[in-house]
Amino acid sequence: MNEGKNFLRTIVEEDLKSGKYKEIVTRFPPEPNGFPHIGHAKSIFINFGIARDYQGHCNLRMDDTNPTKENMKYVEALKDAVKWLGYDWGDKVYFTSDYFPKLYDYAIRLIKMGKAYVDSLNEEEIREYRGSVTEPGKRSKFAKRSVEENLSLFEKMKNGEFKDGEHVLRARIDMSAANMKMRDPLMYRIKHVHHFRAGEKWCIYPMYDFAHCLSDYIEGVTHSICTLEFENNRDIYNWILDELDLKLPRPYQYEFARLNINYTVMSKRKLLELVEGGQVSGWDDPRMPTIAGYKRRGYTPESILNFCDQIGVAKTNSMVDISQLEFCIRDDLNKKVPRVMCVLDPLKVIIENYNGYEEIDASYYPHDVPKEGYRALPFSREIYIERSDFMENPPKGYFRLTPKQPVRLKHAYIISCKEVIKDTNGNIKEIKAEYYPASKSGQDNSGIKVKSAIQWVSAAHAKAVEVRLYDRLFSCQSPEGVEDINPNSLQIIKNALVEPAVISEKLDERFQFERHGYFYADPVDYTDENPVFNKIVGLKDSWAKKTKEDKTVPKPQSKKIHIEGEITPMNETQKALFDKYNLEFGLNSEVANTLARDENLSLFYEEALSVIGSPVSLANIVTNEVARELKQVNLSELKFSANQIAELVRMIDDETISSKIAKQVFEEMVKSGENPTQIVELKGLVQISDPAKILPVIDEIITKNPDNVAKFKAGNTKLLGFFVGQVLKATEGKANPKVVNSLIAKKLK
């Protein structure tokens, strides 16, 4: 694989050429507080790839400085992800916790230099003293403590003599700095909790900004490559290393844009909520965007790496279309996996004029794939075809089997329909057919012309399998939570039929089930008694067809992006806005970065914020929905106003409407410019929170799904998400998801 030149590789080459470093050392430093996802795959690809290609080394380091959320399960998941993607971290996995004694010593040095002090302000006071984008902060009165007092207090903090939050250690930098992260950032906090590796030895833990740069230095890292949300942290990174006057060479931080994919949630917190809420079966659920999920679904390491290569290394945040990832797995499997026949919805066919049995030599691979392989395909009097491959009254352009139209059985003979057998309800249960002996595939002398070939399996020899048809977990491009889950993301077919070679020969764990897609033998649930196959991906992008007619949905950028040069740094105004949004308003780094860098978005956001003090909810709508519209028109051309968006957020916050309904209301506002309250009233979109109105719907769904009720009560709690999704679907998204969740949980106890 050729990753091509990008700005990070240009920097590495220049540093090697100038002699700045003799060896390149990168690092992949994840927090072990969740399973790694596709975004981590990009970071693994970049860091390990650079180290490999420039004959260097990449350290795998667990950033285990927050013991409340970390454990060894996540460490093993991270190791497995790196190994599965084909990279080697060498003889040792590094842990920040191994450096706790050294980090403590570095903190002592800064205290002795007068560059750090113990602060006793509470969390709220620290936030208040930090100031704002228009006003400088003011330093805590506790910053006047002497070096001796600070050393004494810090030692007592380490010895466990204070409660959580009673004191913190802060760097003494500049309380009027434009970059608010430089306003005396926290270096240590007190946490009396068990650490999964250090045990009870420590009750003070270093903050990310303090531990990260020093861990890089201790390990001899040369290029500390981070995602863009850490751009403003670079000033702290450099300040700590410079103030300690550490021996050269020292590491430098560089940032690249993180990976964002539509129809996907990349927040570990939100992914954990799905796991704990039962909406998925676990971190390795094949619908999850985790490496474990992709691995279990049947994705290959090569397809993931090729995807990372194609999207390139960008310097500004953008959205990648998930169809590009799906293309990469199709492209990889197309030339690798054998093609076999599977019938998902069987319809019996009795070939009345065939009384024997034969085995047909059938190729696993089409002629355009340079790969050989054959299997013996049993052919007999009774076969099953796909129910959709027969129609009594076909529309124009239907080329499969009909009462008047023959069809070829793939690899075998041409058959024609002689009689249709139905049950008492008028449903087709059987077809009586005849075959043409001279029409055998490859030896056809029948003179009969057909326009298509269909798959089939021999009734006596087919194997019953469970097939799990996976689709996208979320039904909208920018999902927010459980209310956006696609209720049809998993369909289980219990008695699909496959040709016996799929089970007996096991040429590959992955197959192409012709006309259905690519499938993988589930590595967890597959047994000889109950073979289970997961759908990896369809043969073509079915979602493109679903959204083709929806003109309101923009097509996300999916082409490969390579931009040369340095990342454009924020100017002082942008930095101030970023810190305001990130530190004061509590917006995540990505959202704060988007708002700070886009003047129009920021103006719109500030105007709406002056109407309603709901910074997080407003920011989500402005950076997603409003930003999408501003890509099409100027700010002055929008049909809706900031006041109307504020009103829309107010209805979400007070639960008048759900987030899902809010998107529907917003689309109407885009078209008409109508007031959101009027839209909700006219269209009857008010969220249903009254249990008396929701319970009848729940009762009906429970009555219709007795098997799933029994499974849930037997311990399959992941089905809670199924029931919630069905209720939301039945109420057209109007039911309050929180109320629904609670009511169903009580009903199914």
N, C-alpha and C positions, 0 to 999 in steps of 0.2 A: 504493500500500500504506500502510495506517495502522497504525504500530507501537503506538499507544496510549501512555498515560502509564505510566511506571514510576519507581522511586525514582531512577534515574540522571537521567532527564529532569527530574524534580522539582528535583534539585540544580542542574542546568544552568540551569533557568528562574529559580530563586532567585538564582543568582550573577549572571545578566544583569540581573535586576530591581534588585538592590542596587548594581549598578555595579562589582562586584568585578572583572569582566573586560569589555572592550569587544568582544572577539571570542572565540568558542569555538574552541579548537584541541585536537583529540584526536590519537591516534596508534595505528597498528597496528604493533607491534614484534616480528615473528616472528624466531626464530633460523633462519638459512638452512642447516639441517642435515637437512632432509627435505622431502618434499612436504606442502603444507598439507592438512588433513583437514576433515571436517564441523564439528569443534569450532572450527577457525579461521574457518570460514564464519560462525559465530555472532558471533565477535569482530569480524570485518569488518563484519557487519551492524550491530552495536551502534555501533562507533566511527565508521564512515563515515556511518551513518544519522543519528546525533546531529549530526555536523558539517554534513551537508547540510540537515537540517531546521531548524537554528538559524543558518543562513547563515554557518557557520564553515568550518573546513578540517581535514582529517584527513591527517596525515603517514604515509606508508608508510616505515618505518625498519627496516632489517635490523640485528638485534642480533648483529653479527658479532665477538664477543669470544672465541670458542673456535675457533681456526683448525684444530684437529685434525679437525673434523667438517664444516666448511663449504666450499661451493664455489658457483660461479656457476650451476650447473645448478639448484640449489635457489632461488637468487634469481629466476631466470627463471620457475620454477614458481609462486612466490609472486606475482610480478607478474601472471602470466597468470590466476591465481585471482581476484585483485582485479578485474582488467579484465573477466573473464568474468561476474562477479557484477554488473557494471554500475556500478562505482565508479571515480572518477578521483582520483588522488593529486596531480594538478597537473603542474608542469614538472620536478619533481625527486624521485628516490628517495633517501632519506637512509640513511646508514650510520653506525653507532656508530664504526667505524674512522676516519671522517673527523674525529672529535673526540679521537682519541688524544692529540695535542699539548695540547689544552685540559684534558683529563682529567688528564694528567700534571701540568700546572700547578696544578690544584686540589689534587692530592695533595701537592704541594710546600707549598702554603699550609697544609694541615692539619698537616703535619710541623712547619712553623715555628711554628704555634700550639700545639704540644705535643699535638695531638689525633690523631696517627698516629705509628707507630714501625715499624722494621724488626725482624721477629722471626726468630730462627734455630732455633726448635724444629722438629723434624720433624713430619710429619703425625700420627703416633700420639701424640706428646707434646701437640700442640695439642688433640687430642680429649680426652686424659686431663685436661689442665689446665682444660678447659671446665667441669668439675663435672657435677652431675646435678640432677634436679628437687628433690632434698632437700638438696643441698649446693652452696654457692656455688663458683664456679671460682676459680682463683688465677692471677694475672697472671704472665706469663713474666718471668724475670730480665732478658731482653733489652729489656724495656720501660723499663729505667733508662738506656738509651743517651741521650746528649745529642742535642739538635737537630742539631748539626753532624755528629755521627757518623751519625745517621739520614739526613741529606741526602746525605752522602758515599756511604753504602751503597746508597741508593736510586738514585743516579746510576750507580753501578757495576752495579747490577741492570739498569738500562736499557741500559747499554753492553755487556752480554753477558759480564761478567767472572765470573759465577757459574753453576753448574750448575742444572738444573731441580730445584726443591724445596729448594735450599740456603737460600733466604730467602723471606719473604713480607712484604708491607706490611699492617699491621693498624690499624684505627681504635682509639683509646683511649676506651672508653665506660664499661662497668661490668661487671666480672667476676662480680658477684653479682646481676645483673639477673634478674628472674623470666622475662622473655622471653629465652631463651638465645641468640637470634639477635643480641642486643645485647651479648653477652660478647666484646667486642673482635673484631668480624667482620673477615674478610680483605678487603682492598681490591685487592691486586695479587698475581699469582703469576708465576713465571718459566716460560716455555715457548719453547724454541729450536726453533720450527717455522715453516714457510713459511705466510704469511697470503695467502689468495687475492686480496686487493686490495692490502695493504700490503707484500707481498713479505717481504723479510728485514729491513725497517727496524726492527721492534720485536721484542724477545724478552721483554718483560713485557706482560701483558694484564690489563685491569681485570676485577674480578669483577662479576657482574650487579648486586648491590645498590649498588655504587659508580657504575657506568656508567649505570644506568637513570635514576635521578632527575636526574642532571646532564645527560644527553642530552635528557630532557624539558625541563629548564630552558633549555638552549641553544636549543632549537627553539621556545620560547615556548608549549609545551603547557600547557593550563589544567587539563584533566581527564585524569589518567592512569588509565585503566580497565583493571583486571587481573582475573584469575580468583581465586577464593577462597583457593587455596593460598598466595597471596602476602600474605595478611592480616597475618601476623606480621612480614613484611618492611617493612610500612608504617612501623614505628618507626625503622628504619634510614633509610628514604627521607626522613623528616622531619628526622632528626638531622643528616644530611649537609647538607641545604639550610639548616637553621637555623644550624649551626655556621659555615658559610661566609658567613652573613649576606648572601645574594645579593639583588640588587635586586628589589623587587616589580614586577609580580605574579609569583608563583611557582606551580608546579603542585601539585596534591594528588592523592593516590591513592585510588581507590574500587574495591571488589571486588564481583564478581558470581559466581554459581555457574557452574562450567564445564559444558559439555554432556557428558552420559553417555548412551549409547544401548545397549540390550541387543543381544546377538548381534554386538557390534562391539568391536574393539580400537582404542583411541584413543592408545596410546603410540607415538610415532614410533620408539622403539627396537624395539618389537615388530613394527611395520610394516616396518622395515628388515630385520629378521630374516626375515620372510616373503619379501621381495624377494631377499635374498642367498641364502636357502635354496632358492629355486626353487619354493616353494609357489604363487606367483603369477608372472605374466609380467613384472611391473614395477610401478612406482609408479602407472601408469595402468591397471592391470588393472581391468576393469569390476566386479570383486567387491570391490575395495579401497574403504575409506571416505574416500579422498582426493578432493579437488575434481577432480583429473585423472581419477580413476577414474569418478566420477559423470558427468563431462562426456563421457568416451568411451562410457559405457554408454548415454547418451542422455537423462540428466536435463536439465532446463532450469534456467537461473538463477532464473527466476520460482518454480519449485517449491521450490528450496533456500531462497530468501528468505522465501517464504510459510511454510515449516516453521519457520524462525527466529522469524518473527513470532508464530506460533501458540504456541510453547513459552514465549514471554515471557522476562522477565529475573527469575530467581529469586535468592534470597539464601541458600538452603541446598541442598546437593548432593542430587540425586535422579536417578532413572533414567527416561529417556524411552523409550517403546516404539517400535521401529523401524517398526512398522506405520503410525505417524503420518507418518513421512517418505514411506513408500510411498503413503499416501493422498494426500499433497500432489502427487506427480507424476501419479498417476491423475487427480486433480481438474483439474490444469493441462492435461493432454493430451486429456482427454475432449472438450473443445470445440474443440480446435485441429487434430487430425491426421485425415487421411482414413482411412476404413475400407475395407480390401481383403481379398481372400481368399487364404489360404495353406494348403497341405496338407502337413503334416509327415511323415505316414506314408501314402503314396499307395496306393490300391486302385483298379485300373482298372475302369471301367464302360463297356460298349458299348451304346449306345442303338440297338437293331436297327431300329426303325421311323423313325429320323431319318437322312436322307441328305444334307442340305444343310449350309449354313453361314450364320450370321447374327451380327451384332454387336448386343448389347443395351445400350441406354443405362442405365447404373446409377449411382445417386448415391453420392458418396463419404461423405456425411454423413446421419445419421438426421434425421427431421423435427423432433426437439426441439433440434437444434443449428442456430442461425441462420447457416448458411453454405451456399453453393451450390457445386456442382462435380460434374461427371459424367465418366465415362470409357466408352469402347466396350469391352464385355466379350465376347470371342469365345466363341461357342457352337458345338459341333460334335458329330459322332457319338460320338467317343471322349473321355471325360473321366476325371479322377481325383477321387475323394472321399477323405475321411479314413477310414482303415481302421476306426477305432472308431465310425464312423457307420453300419456295417452289422453286424447280428448274426443268425445263423441261429436261435439259441434265446434270444431276449431275455428278460430278467427283467421283472416287472411294472413299468410306468411308463417303459419304454423307448419313445420316440416317434420314433426315426429309422428308417432303412430296414431292413426285414426281408422274408423271403420272402412274408409275408402283409400287410405294411403299407407303403403308398406314402409318399413324402416329397417335399417341395418342394426343388428346387435354388434357392438364394437368387437372386433377381432373374430367374429363368428359369422352367422348367416343373416340373410334378409328374411324377415317374417311379415305376415299380413294378418290382420284381425278378421276372424270368421264369426265370432259371437261375443256379446257383452253380457256377463252374468251379474245381476244386481240382487241386493238383499231386499227385505220387505219394505225398507224405507226409501228404496230407489237409489241407494249408494252402490257404486260399482265395486264388486268384491273380487272379480276374476275376469280374465280375458282368455277366450279360446282362440288359438292362432294356428297357422301352418307355416312351415319353413320351406325354403327352396334349396334343395340339396346342391344344386350347381352354383350357389351364390356365396360359397365360403370365401371369407376375406383373403385376398391374395391369390385366389384361384377362381375368381368369379367368371362363369361362363353363362350366367342366367339371362343376360340381356335386360334385366330389370333395373330401372333407374330410380335411385332414392337420393334425397337431398341432405340426409343427416344420419348420424349413428348415435345410439343411446347406450348408456351403461346398464349392466344387468349382473346378476349373480345366480348361480345354480342353487335351487331351493334345498337340495339335499346336502350341499357342501358348504354353503355360506356360514359364516360365523357371526353370531349376534354380538354387538359391541355397544357401549355407551358413548355417545358423541356429545361433546359440550361445545356449543356454538357461541363463541365469545364475540362481543361487539364492543364499541367504545363505552367506557364506564360512564361518561358524561354526555349529555345530549346537546349541550351548547358549547360555543367556542371558548367562552371565558367562565368556566364553572366556579361557583362560590362555595357550594356545600351539598349536603344530602338532598336538598330540593332540586338540584340539577342532575341527579343521577338518572341515567338512562334505564328505565324499567325493563328494557329488552336487552340489557347488556349480557345476559346469560340465558340460553335456552338449552335444556337438556333433553336429548333424544335417547331413550332407554334401549330401544331394540332396532337400531340401525343394522344393516347387514353388509358385511364386507366379504370379498373373495378370500379364500383360505390362505393364500400366500401372505396376506398382511399379518396373520397371526403366526403361521408356521415357519416362514423363512426369516422373518425379521431382518431383511436386508439393510434396513435403516430404521431408526426410531421415527423418522419423519417421512411422510408420504404426501403425494398429491392425490387426493380423492377427486378423480376427474369431474370437472364441472362444478365442484363444491368448494375447492380451496386446498390449502396446505394444512396438514394435521400432524400431531405429535403425540406419541404414547405418553400419557401423564406419568411423570416420574414418581409421584406420590401415591396415587390411587389405583394405578394399573395393576391388575392381578390376572393370572391365567383364567380364573373363574369369572372375573368381571373386567374384561379389557376396556380401558377408558382412553379416548382420544380427544385432545384439545384442538380446536380450530386455531391455527396460528394467524392466518390472514386469508382473505378471499382472493380469487384469481384476478379481480379488478377492484377498483375503488368504488364500492357501492354507495359511499357517502357523497361522492361527487354528484351522483344522480339525484340523491335526496335533496341536495341544496342547490341544484342547478337553476331551479325556477325562483329561488328566493333572492331577489335582487337587493335585499337589504343587508345580506351577509357578504362582507367584503372578502376577497380571496387573500389570505395572508401570504406574505413573502416566503418563498420556499427555496429560492435559488441559492447557490453557493455564494458566500460573501467573503471577499478578502479585501481588507482596507489597509494600505500601507501607512507607516508613520506612527507617531506617538498618539496615545489616547488624548483627546481634547480635554484638558483640565477644566474644572469649573472656575468661573470667575468669582470674585468676592461676593457679588450679589447672589449668585447661584449657591455658593457654599453656605451663605447665611440662611437662605431659604431652605436648603437641605436640612441643616441642623434644626431649624425651627420645626419643620415637618416631622423629622425623625425623632428628635429629642423631646420637643415640647408636646407635639400632637400625638406621638406614639405611632406614626405611620411606619410600615416596614421600609427597609432601605431602597427597595426597587421602586415602590410607589413614590417615595420622597424624591428619589433621583429623577423620575419622570416629570414630576411637577416642577421641581427646581429648574430643570433645563429647558422647559417649554414655557415661554413667557405668556402666550395666550391661555394655555391651560391653567397656569398659576393665577392669572388675573380672574379667570372665570371661577376658579376654586375659592379664591379669597372673597369674591363678591357673594357667592353662595354661602360661605362660612359666616358672613356678617349677618345672615338671616337666621341660620340654625347652627347651634354649636355642636355639630356632630361630625368631627373631622375625619374619622375613619370611614364611616359610611359614605360621606360625600366624596372622599378621595377615591374610593372604589369605583363609584359611578363616573366620576370625572375622568379618571385615567383609563377607563375601559370604554364606556359608551360615548361620552362626550368627545374623547380623543379620537375615536373612530370617525365621528362626523366631521371633526376639524381637519381630517385628512382629505375630505371631499370639498369642503367649502370654507370660506373665511369666517372669522368669529362674528362679524357683523351680519352675515347671511344666515345664521342659525335661526330657525323658526321658534325655538324655545329660549327661555331666559334662565339666568342663574337663579332667580327667585323661584321659578317653576321647578328647577332641579332640587332646590332646597325643600320645596313643598313635597316633592316626590320622596325624598329621604325621610321627611317627617312621617309620612304614611308608612314607610318601612319600619322606622324605629318604634312607632306606637302600634305596630302589627296590624294596621288597617289592611295592608296588602303584604304579600310575601315577596321575597327578592325575585322569584321567578316571574310573578305577575308584574313586578316593577319593570322588567325588561320589555314585557308586552306593552305596558303603558308608555314607556319611553319611545318605542317604535312609532306609536301613534302620535306622540308629541313631535317627533321628527317630521312626520308627514303634514300634520295639521297645525301645530303650534298651540293646540288647545291646552287649557289648564289641566293638570293631572287629576285633580279632584273631580272635575267634570267628567273626564274620561272614565274614571273608576265607577262613578255613579251611573253614567249612561250605559256602560257595558256590564254592569253588575259584577265587578271584579273584586269586591270587598272580601278580604280573607275570612275564612270560616274558622272561628276559634271556639264556638259553642259546642261542647261535647254532645249535647242533645241532637245536633245536626250531623255530627261526624260519626257517632256510634252506629246508626243504621247502615251507613256505608261500610263500616268495619265489619259488622255482623254479616252483611251480604258477601263480602270478600272471604271471610272466614268460612262461611257455608260452602262457597264454591271451591275452596281449596283444602279439603279434609286431609289429603295426603301430606301437604306442607305443614298443616297444623300439628299432625301427629309427629312429624319429624322435628318440628320446633320443640314440642313438649318432651321429645326423647333426647334433647340436648343440642340440636342443630340451631343455635341461636343466631347464626348468620342470616337465617330466613326472616329475621325482623325487618331487614332492609327490603326484602321482597314485598312484605305486607304494606310497609310504609309507601313504597313506590306505587303499589296498586291503588291505594287510597288516594294518593296525589293525582294519579292518572284519572281515576273515576270522578274526581272533583275538579278536573282540568286545572290542577295546580293551585286551587283556591284554599284547600285545607291547610291549616297552620301545622307545619311539619313537627314542631315541638309537641303540640297537643296530640297529634296523631301518634307520634312515637310513644308518648306516655300512655295513651289509651290502649294501644295495641299490646304493649308490654303487660298491662294489667289484665287485659282480656285473655292473654295466652298463658297466664301463670298456671 
